Amino acid sequence: MDIFVQQILNGLVLGSVYAIIALGYTMVYGILGIINFAHGDVLMIGAMVALSAITVLQNHFPGLGNAATLTIGLGIAAVVCACVGYTIERVAYRPLRRAPRLAPLITAIGVSILLQTAAMIIWSRNPLPFPQLLPTDPINVIKATDTTPGAVISVTEIVIIAVAFIVMGGLLLLVHKTKLGRAMRAIAESPNTASL
């Protein structure tokens, strides 16, 4: 039973990561009709910006505290990702709105390669460790005994699951309860009719 519970917890964490990434792909494809191959690369840029911001904050403001450092670093990363996404849409995708379907696809691959190369130039090709800002002690869901391994989850994994549910819930409210959400659903349903 312990192994089963542990695998359920592992699946929840991994599924939450996939869900957050899939939300971005789904939104872009549903509204623009483009498979954005650069989506993962924009997330990578965000992770690297967060790493850089957190490193700078830890070096220059050591008394800030882990929670504040993480919040500010992720906030900076979110702003940079929004700017990168907006720039990509304006420069790479918007001019190709009426182009054949293959043109945006090739452009998305090109943008992906561009972002990967830029990241290698800025941050190097070597793996960079992300600072441990959350407690690392595992939380026992099922206590281990002499005969059973138990089941554990970390604070980081709990945060991942919570963020996924908050983002999915927020997006659900945005899409179903706001004027912007109705417009997004209309475009996804019928771009020609929505343009009237």
C-alpha positions as CSV (number, residue, x, y, z in Angstrom):
1,M,0.0,0.0,0.0
2,D,2.9,2.4,0.8
3,I,4.4,2.0,-2.6
4,F,1.0,2.6,-4.2
5,V,0.5,5.8,-2.2
6,Q,4.0,7.0,-3.0
7,Q,3.4,6.4,-6.7
8,I,0.1,8.4,-6.5
9,L,2.0,11.3,-4.9
10,N,4.8,11.1,-7.6
11,G,2.1,11.0,-10.3
12,L,0.4,14.1,-8.8
13,V,3.6,16.0,-8.8
14,L,4.6,15.1,-12.4
15,G,1.1,15.5,-13.6
16,S,0.9,19.0,-12.1
17,V,4.1,20.0,-14.0
18,Y,2.7,18.6,-17.2
19,A,-0.6,20.3,-16.6
20,I,1.0,23.7,-16.2
21,I,3.0,23.3,-19.4
22,A,0.0,21.9,-21.3
23,L,-2.2,24.9,-20.3
24,G,0.2,27.2,-22.2
25,Y,0.2,24.9,-25.3
26,T,-3.6,24.6,-25.2
27,M,-4.2,28.3,-24.9
28,V,-1.9,29.3,-27.8
29,Y,-3.2,26.5,-30.0
30,G,-6.9,27.1,-29.2
31,I,-6.7,30.9,-29.8
32,L,-4.1,31.3,-32.5
33,G,-4.2,27.8,-34.1
34,I,-0.4,27.6,-33.9
35,I,1.6,24.9,-32.2
36,N,4.2,26.9,-30.4
37,F,7.3,24.9,-30.3
38,A,9.0,27.7,-28.4
39,H,6.7,27.4,-25.4
40,G,9.1,25.1,-23.5
41,D,12.0,27.4,-24.3
42,V,10.1,30.4,-23.0
43,L,9.6,28.5,-19.7
44,M,13.4,27.7,-19.8
45,I,14.2,31.4,-20.1
46,G,11.9,32.0,-17.2
47,A,13.7,29.4,-15.1
48,M,17.1,30.8,-15.9
49,V,15.9,34.4,-15.2
50,A,14.5,33.2,-11.9
51,L,17.8,31.5,-11.1
52,S,19.8,34.7,-12.0
53,A,17.4,37.0,-10.0
54,I,17.5,34.7,-6.9
55,T,21.3,34.5,-7.1
56,V,21.6,38.3,-7.3
57,L,19.1,38.7,-4.4
58,Q,20.9,36.2,-2.2
59,N,24.3,37.9,-2.9
60,H,23.2,41.5,-2.5
61,F,20.3,41.2,0.0
62,P,21.2,38.2,2.2
63,G,18.7,39.2,5.0
64,L,15.8,39.1,2.7
65,G,14.6,35.6,3.6
66,N,13.9,32.6,1.4
67,A,10.2,33.2,0.9
68,A,10.7,36.8,-0.2
69,T,13.7,35.9,-2.4
70,L,11.7,33.1,-4.1
71,T,8.6,35.3,-4.6
72,I,10.6,38.3,-6.0
73,G,12.7,35.9,-8.3
74,L,9.6,34.2,-9.6
75,G,7.8,37.6,-10.1
76,I,10.8,38.9,-12.1
77,A,10.8,35.7,-14.2
78,A,7.1,36.0,-14.9
79,V,7.5,39.5,-16.1
80,V,10.4,38.6,-18.4
81,C,8.5,35.6,-19.7
82,A,5.5,37.8,-20.5
83,C,7.7,40.2,-22.3
84,V,9.4,37.4,-24.3
85,G,6.1,35.9,-25.2
86,Y,4.7,39.3,-26.3
87,T,7.8,40.0,-28.4
88,I,7.6,36.6,-30.0
89,E,3.9,37.1,-30.8
90,R,4.5,40.5,-32.3
91,V,7.7,39.8,-34.2
92,A,7.3,36.1,-35.2
93,Y,3.7,35.1,-35.2
94,R,1.5,38.1,-35.9
95,P,3.0,38.8,-39.3
96,L,2.2,35.2,-40.3
97,R,-1.5,35.1,-39.2
98,R,-2.8,34.8,-42.8
99,A,0.2,32.7,-44.1
100,P,-0.1,29.0,-44.9
101,R,-0.1,26.8,-41.9
102,L,3.5,25.6,-42.5
103,A,5.0,29.1,-42.1
104,P,4.1,29.6,-38.4
105,L,5.3,26.1,-37.7
106,I,8.7,26.7,-39.2
107,T,8.9,30.1,-37.4
108,A,8.1,28.4,-34.1
109,I,11.0,26.0,-34.6
110,G,13.2,28.9,-35.5
111,V,12.2,30.9,-32.4
112,S,12.8,27.8,-30.3
113,I,16.4,27.4,-31.7
114,L,17.0,31.2,-31.2
115,L,15.9,31.0,-27.5
116,Q,18.0,27.9,-26.8
117,T,21.1,29.5,-28.4
118,A,20.5,32.8,-26.5
119,A,20.3,30.8,-23.2
120,M,23.5,28.9,-24.0
121,I,25.3,32.2,-24.7
122,I,23.9,34.0,-21.6
123,W,24.0,31.2,-19.0
124,S,26.4,28.6,-20.6
125,R,25.7,25.0,-21.6
126,N,26.5,23.6,-18.2
127,P,23.8,22.5,-15.8
128,L,23.2,25.2,-13.1
129,P,21.8,24.2,-9.7
130,F,18.8,26.0,-8.5
131,P,19.2,27.2,-4.9
132,Q,17.2,25.3,-2.3
133,L,14.9,27.9,-0.9
134,L,12.2,25.6,0.5
135,P,12.6,23.1,3.4
136,T,14.1,19.8,2.1
137,D,12.9,17.5,4.9
138,P,10.4,15.1,3.5
139,I,6.9,15.0,5.1
140,N,5.8,11.5,6.1
141,V,2.4,10.7,4.5
142,I,2.7,7.1,5.7
143,K,5.4,6.4,8.3
144,A,8.1,3.9,7.3
145,T,8.4,0.8,9.4
146,D,10.8,-2.2,9.4
147,T,8.7,-3.9,6.8
148,T,7.2,-1.1,4.7
149,P,9.0,1.8,3.0
150,G,6.4,4.5,3.8
151,A,5.4,7.4,1.6
152,V,6.8,10.9,1.7
153,I,6.3,14.2,-0.1
154,S,8.5,17.4,0.0
155,V,7.4,21.0,0.5
156,T,8.6,21.7,-3.0
157,E,6.3,19.0,-4.4
158,I,3.3,20.3,-2.3
159,V,4.0,23.8,-3.8
160,I,4.1,22.4,-7.3
161,I,0.7,20.7,-6.8
162,A,-0.8,23.8,-5.2
163,V,0.4,26.1,-7.9
164,A,-1.0,23.8,-10.6
165,F,-4.4,23.8,-9.0
166,I,-4.3,27.6,-8.4
167,V,-3.3,28.2,-12.0
168,M,-5.9,25.8,-13.4
169,G,-8.6,27.3,-11.2
170,G,-7.7,30.8,-12.0
171,L,-7.7,30.0,-15.7
172,L,-11.1,28.3,-15.4
173,L,-12.5,31.4,-13.8
174,L,-10.8,33.7,-16.4
175,V,-12.2,31.7,-19.3
176,H,-15.7,31.2,-18.0
177,K,-16.4,34.3,-15.8
178,T,-14.8,37.2,-17.7
179,K,-15.4,39.1,-20.9
180,L,-11.9,38.3,-22.0
181,G,-12.6,34.6,-21.4
182,R,-15.7,34.8,-23.6
183,A,-13.7,36.5,-26.3
184,M,-11.0,33.8,-26.1
185,R,-13.7,31.0,-26.3
186,A,-15.3,32.7,-29.2
187,I,-12.0,32.9,-31.1
188,A,-11.2,29.3,-30.3
189,E,-14.7,28.2,-31.5
190,S,-14.9,30.3,-34.7
191,P,-12.2,32.8,-35.6
192,N,-14.1,34.1,-38.6
193,T,-17.3,34.7,-36.7
194,A,-15.4,36.3,-33.7
195,S,-13.7,38.8,-36.0
196,L,-17.1,40.3,-37.0
